[in-house]
Amino acid sequence: MRPWTDRTDEELVSLAREGSGAAFGELVDRYAPVVYRVARVITGVPEDAEEVVQETFLRAFKHLEQFSIEKASFRTWLLAIARNQSINVFSALKRKAARFLYEFEAESSRRKQPDNPHAVDFRDAESLLSTKQEYARLQKVLAELPERQRTALILKTQEELSYEEIARIMNSSSSAVESLIFRARRRVIELLER
């Protein structure tokens, strides 16, 4: 018997439809990191992104019979589910924003304590600080983009999906996706230059 890792998505879906938990488990192993990255970008919170991953795979398993290779690849179908789940969670996050801000400030304050046993001594603290500041600045800029622009840009740049795949995930046209990505890139440059 061939190893699960040597099988195509379509073979695994077929086996999972027949009741193979191991086949579906291979699909989870294969795509959980991608689903997490998409969810993380949309929700902005690691814990909520993890929840989205779980809910995405539960929904995918529950609706596996609805998947059709003629309409999209399994990856595209799965990322469409992940995007919808992420948007649902993101809406709920707006109500929780104050709590997350408080937790972040409390954690930052705790790390500044000299007796913190979890503190790490970095030899090049200035370089680390600069890198963290640039990363935080980029995250802030991405957060300022409208959700559709941010999602399209991340799917293109980080997941390296084609315009056609992104269009299927976002239920849009390829030209609309191309326009979203163009506007997102232009806006990121504008925001970084201010």
N, C-alpha and C positions, 0 to 999 in steps of 0.2 A: 504494500500500500504506500502511495506517495505521501510524503510529509505535507502537513497542512500548509506550510509556508510556500510550497511549490505550486499550489493551486491558484487559479484565477479567482477573482471576486465572484464571478458568475457561478463557478463550480461550487464555491463555498455557500453562496446564497441558495443554490439548488439543494445542497446537502442539508443546510439549516432548515429549509422548508420541509424536508423529509424527517426532521426531528433531531438532527445532529447538533448537540450543544457545543461540541468541540469545534465544529465548522464555524458556528456563530462566534465562538470565543476567539478564533483566529481573526475574524473580521474586526472584533473589538480591539484586539492587540494591534492590528494593522492600522486602524483609524482613530483610536482614542487620542493620540497626541495631536492630530490635525484638528479634531473636533474641539479639543481643549483650547488650542491656540485661537481658533475662531471665536469660541465662547468667551475667552479671556479678553479679547479685544473689544467685544461688544459689551460685556457686562462690566469689565474693569476690575472685577474682584475675583481673586483665585478660588475662593470657596464656592462662589456662585457658579463659576465656570466649571468646577468639578461636578456640581449638581446638574448643570446643563448636560455634561457628558453622560451622566447616568441616565437622565431622562431621555436623551437623544437615542441611546441604545435600547432602552426599554420600548420606546415608541417604534423604533426601526424593527425590533423583533416582533412586536405586536402586529405591525402592518407590513411584514415581509412579503406577503402575498400581493401587495399593491405595487411592489417594485417591478419595473419593466425595463429591460436592457434596451429596448427600442426607443425609449424616451430619454434615458440618461444612464451614465455609468453609476455604479453603486456609490462611489465616492461623491459624485455630484448630488445624488438623491439624499445621501446621508447628511451632507453639509447643508442642504436646504432645510432638513429637519432641525439641524443644530442651530442654524440662523434663526428660525422661527422660535425655538425654545429660548435662545439667548435674548431675543427681543422681549419675550414675555417676562423673563427674569429681570432684564434691564428696567422695564417699566416699574417693577416692584422695588428696584434699587433706589429709584428717585426718592421714595419715601424713607429709605434707610440712610440717606447720605450723611446726616448729622452724626449718627452712630459710628459710621466708618471713619469720619474725620476725627472724632474723639479718640477712637482706638489708635489711629495712626499717631496722633499727637502724644498719647500716653506711651506708646512703644518708643517713639523718638526720645522722649524724656527719660525713659528707663535705660536706654542705651547710653545716654550721656553720663549715667552714674558711674563713678570710678570703681565702685565695688561690685560691678556687674560681672558675674562669672562667665557670662556668655559673650562678653565684649571681645573683639578680635583686634590684635595689634598689627596693623598693616605698615610695612616698611615705607611704602610710597603712598601715604595718606592723601597727599595733595592730588596725585593722579587719580586715585580712587574717587575722591570727592568730585573731581572734574567730570569723570565718567558718569557718576551717579547723577550729577546735575544735568548733564546733557541728556541722559536717559529720561530723567524726570521731565525735562523740558519737552522732549519729543512726545512723551506720553500725554503731557498736557495739551500739546498742539493737536495730537490725534483725537483727544477727547473733545476738542472744540469743533471737529468736523461733524457734519450731519451724519447720522447712522449709516445711511446708504453709501455715502462717499467713503466713510471709514471702512466699512465692510468690503466694498469693492477693491479699495486700495490694498487692504491686508491680504485678501484672497489672491490678488495679482502678485504683490511683492513678496509675501512670506510663503504662501502656498504654491506660487508659480502656476496658477490655473490659467487656462486660456479664457479669452473674452466669452467664448461660447459656453464654457462650463460655468463661469460666474453668472452669465445671463440666466442659465437654467436654475442655479441656486437662488438667485434673487428674483426669479420670475419676471424677467425683463428681456430686452433685446440686446444684442451684442453692441450695437451702436450706442445705446443708452448707457451701457456699462463703460464703454470706451470714454464717453463724455463724463461720466461720474469720476472715473480715475483721473482724467485730465484735470477736471476742476479740483479734485482732492489734492493732486500734486501741486497745482498752482497755489492753492490755499495754504498748504503746508509750508511752501517756500515763503509766502507772504508773512505767515505767522512767525516763522523762524527768523526772519530778517527784521522784525520790529523790535 
